[in-house]
Amino acid sequence: MPFYDPAKIEILIDADTLARRVAELGARITEDYRQREAGLVLVAVLKGSVMFMADLCRHIDLPIELDFLGLSSYGDSEETSGVVQVTQDLTRPVRGKHVLVVEDIIDTGLTMQYLLENLATRRPASVRVASLLQKPARTQVAVPVDYLGFEIPDRFVIGYGLDYQSKLRNLPFIGVNVGEGPPYPD
Ligand code: 5GP
């Protein structure tokens, strides 16, 4: 038995499909930022975006910086509370730099709306958004997504960084819990 129960997880996006799409986004980002003079810093939102960040940045053929921002709006619940907390701040100023926010999923959009307002006060040269996933059916506030991996249906997804009650972020694919109970052995 692996660390998860395959019978309780339906695979929505497999690892090869993820890898191909992330490579495409990296190539587009490389082209879009190649001529820009100011530096590019990728800002990943912890913790769900770490896989996407790690894979995406290796497909960007430019001298970029990486930084991380801890945000939390969920606790262990599957519903957004709308209240966003900064749990860990950036390590370096982004003033005058191009910022690319790297996010795992845009659900209601509330987290990204907060983040974009927060980043704007730091006077970057520009801010764009790369999100691996978006659930259009759940949108409460429209946020601009410049680089989108996949639109997905309104289902709670896990894996490739996304958690099931803080676990299973290390699944190599994006899946959905099906059947009764958690998708890992008790
Ligand atoms: P929003 O503020 O857009 O409603 O929610 C954004 C955050 O909620 C994401 O960064 C992620 O942490 C969490 N989230 C939203 N949908 C899902 C989901 O389907 N699965 C998991 N694991 N987290 C989600």
Residues whose N, C-alpha, C, O or C-beta is under 5 A from the ligand:
A	BS01	5GP	G48 T80 I105 I106 D107 T108 G109 L110 T111 M112 R155 F156 V157 I158 L162 D163
